[in-house]
Amino acid sequence: MLVLTRRLNESIIIGDAVAVTILGIENDQVKLGITAPKDVSVHRQEVYEQIKKANVEAAQSPSRDISSVLKYLPQRKR
C-alpha cells in the first residue's frame, strides 16, 4: 500500500486520467473529490462489494430457457 500525505486542496493522480483531491477535513472525516473519465467506475468500497456480490449471485442463478418465459407473454391471435 502506498501511503501519501496531502493537505487541503492538494491532489494525487492515478494513471493518466484519475485525480483525487482533498476537499475538506472535519474531525475524523476527509472529503475527497474524484475526477475520472466516464468509463471508469468509482464507488465506495462497501457499495463495490455489494455490486460484486450481486453479480456473483446473478451469475449463479439458474438460467431459464425461452419456453418458460413465453408463458408470461400475451398470446397473439393468428
KAWOVEN-V503579 format. One line per field, one symbol per residue. burial: I if it has 16 or more other ideal C-beta (glycine too) atoms within 10 Angstrom, else O. A space follows every 50 residues. Layout:
BEGIN
burial=???
END
This chain:
BEGIN
burial=OOOOOOOOOOOOOOOOOOOIOIOOOOOOOOOOOOOOOOOOOOOOOOOOOO OOOOOOOOOOOOOOOOOOOOOOOOOOOO
END
